[in-house]
Amino acid sequence: MAYIITAVGAGGKTTYLKKRAYAYLREGKRVALTTTTHIWPPDPGLDYYGIRENSGKLSAPDPGTFERICREYDVVLVEGDGSHCMPAKIPSEQEPVIPDGTDEIAVIMGAHAIGRRLDAVCQRYEGSSRERVTPQLLREIASRYYVLPLQKRYPDARVFYELSHIPQSAGRIVGVLMASGFGRRYGGNKLLDQYHGKALYLHALDHIIQALGKENVVVVTQYEEISEMTCRLGTGLVWNDQANEGIAASIRLGTQKALSMGADAVIFFAADMPSLPAEEIRMYARQFLGSGKKYGCMEFGKEHTPTNPGAFLLDTGAEKLLQLTGDRGAMRIMKQEPWSIYYYQIPPEYVADIDVKR
């Protein structure tokens, strides 16, 4: 019978199991991967088993199939927990789901939670604490909610904790501030209205410059006042003479500029979101590049609502961005390949936009 390894916990399980799979394959072992929950389409270089759902995900195979693969393969790797792409998790009473006969249980937490707010990055956390996650806090969560209970439930299995890291990337990412909107819901050009002592758009622009450096920032606008300030600040500038079309014009112009700057990726920012801190932008950009995913977006709340800013690798996404038209954003591109999205969790107040006069 196969040696069974089940990964539970949060961010990094899939990457961990693929790493183990390829290591065993190099040893000449026969390796199968499966799940007791739901996973996105598998790596084509590996043998995956499960039931294809309408969403495109794989769910757990039937018991007969699982028994068969345990007879036919040397190693069976199982993803036994889901976390909605969040880097930390507290399980429910019914979780995780671990197959009988499991030999190893790897408890995974994502190092990309470190430095971020616990209430935003930990699934099923019900407290009100806004403390920042540390390596010690992740270890404590893993030990209390996973390692110790699982050691009692599965005394014959080896249970251990693993901190999953997103690789570092040296790629260049350009931030594009889309500052061409008409503010129709607001009732006028809100970008130039005063908000906490300065023009609304300047809050977002200042944060992006702090996060990425002015040499990696581009402003797309149709307003002379914003154009003049942009030149004084020393960032890139693109004049938008197609603003009547809608947001797609800003995306195309920003993409063209980013390509001309030699960028590997681009992040599109709305100019009416003044509360997104520079440090969150910096971590988001770094983690997106390291993830290797085609797309990135922020999300908030228990419903995992996606929101700006959206990120795109240009070697795979530039052509699609340049083909956008109308007043719909680039999220429609991401929805075609949801398994290719890197999700970055954020407190909802960080990404609130200004749509009414205050």
PyMOL commands that set and color helices and strands:
alter all, ss='L'
color gray80, all
select helices_A, chain A and resi 13-26+63-72+111-113+118-121+135-153+190-192+200-212+214-216+224-233+243-245+247-260+278-291+314-322+331-334+338-340+348-351
alter helices_A, ss='H'
color red, helices_A
select strands_A, chain A and resi 3-9+31-35+38-39+47-48+51-52+58-59+75-79+88-89+104-110+122-123+158-164+173-179+194-195+198-199+217-221+236-239+265-270+295-300+305-313+341-345
alter strands_A, ss='S'
color yellow, strands_A
deselect
rebuild
show_as cartoon
